[in-house]
Amino acid sequence: MRLLVFRQRNFRNLAFSAFQPPQGLFALVGGNAQGKTSLLLGIHLALGGEVRASLADLIRFGEEEAWLQAEVETELGLYRIEQRLRLEGREIVLNEKAVSLRALHELPGSVLVLPEDVEVVLGSREERRAFLDRLIGRFSRRYAALLSAYEKALRQRNALLKAGGNGLSVWDQELARYGTEIMAFRRRFLKRFLPIFQSVHRSLAPGEVGLLLEETAPGDLLEALRARREEELARGQTLVGPHRDDLVFLLSGRPVHRFGSRGEAKGVALALRLAEHRLLSEHHGEAPLLLLDEWSEELDEGKRQAVLAYTRTLPQAILAGLWAPEGVPVCWVEGGVVLC
């Protein structure tokens, strides 16, 4: 997939109306706070991506809404995506038709690599679980629907636990039904994802990586809920299920978040994103747009060369940073304006 034109109004500190990016690999170069990250975030959002920042932080200060538009070319044709970002949410139009965010996942979209991705590896289990759920959701409508139904059942069950537990059995069954399918989805997905992840990491750094899904109820979820009933009533919350599970990243058999250095964690985080990109490429039959912010930060020469080797094979990829690799076309960013 290739981005032909990106347009915006009132998005963070961007100060242009339209940007026509070059084909192939190119670099966005500029000083700090000049708009490089804002441009990558805007493109990623326009193509259906999600970011950690709140919508309020994405709309220029003093404005009520921001507007994004992307025209893309895929092997199936041309698409125009428009989005309005308001405090209440995102309004999305695809080829003049209002759609849900999920509809954009039918397109290759983009993969955004950020310096803070290392927190997926080193941070809390909530960070790792959220990464896994967002990733699987890009491939499966069913999984996203299951998560929504599970969270609804979980809220209801927790409310009953706080109220004394009357009528809990019905919600035990609901939670177990959705939770069991979610756990099965996760296991199947990781079985497919792991060899790609390992292959990408070998191109970046030494040491064999692995994935360990630590489940709070690896057997029968309904039985586990019943077994913990008294403890859950005392604490007023559900203690087992996929909402409490953890995805552990291993390097040479050891959990990276406990025993790895920051440099090793950075390599694992980068491999995760590049593996995501490769899997989406296989899924759609064409590569998503790859966006790398501060692309060389905390990377040694070997990792930088591996990133360059991969990005040079793609129809389009953007490296943002303070400098550009030799031989890579440059677009300069200053004061929210892009000049190519």
Secondary structure by P-SEA (a helix, b strand, c coil): ccccbbbbcccccccccccccccccccccccccccaaaaaaaaaaaacccccccccccccccccbbbbbbbbbcccbbbbbbbbbcccbbbbbcccccccccccccccccccccccccccccccaaaaaaaaaaaaaaccaaaaaaaaaaaaaaaaaaaaaaaccccaaaaaaaaaaaaaaaaaaaaaaaaaaaaaaaaaaaacccccccccccccccccaaaaaaaaaaaaaaacccccccccbbbbbbcccccccccccaaaaaaaaaaaaaaaaaaaaaaaccccbbbbccccccccaaaaaaaaaaaaaccbbbbbcccccccbbbbbbccccccc
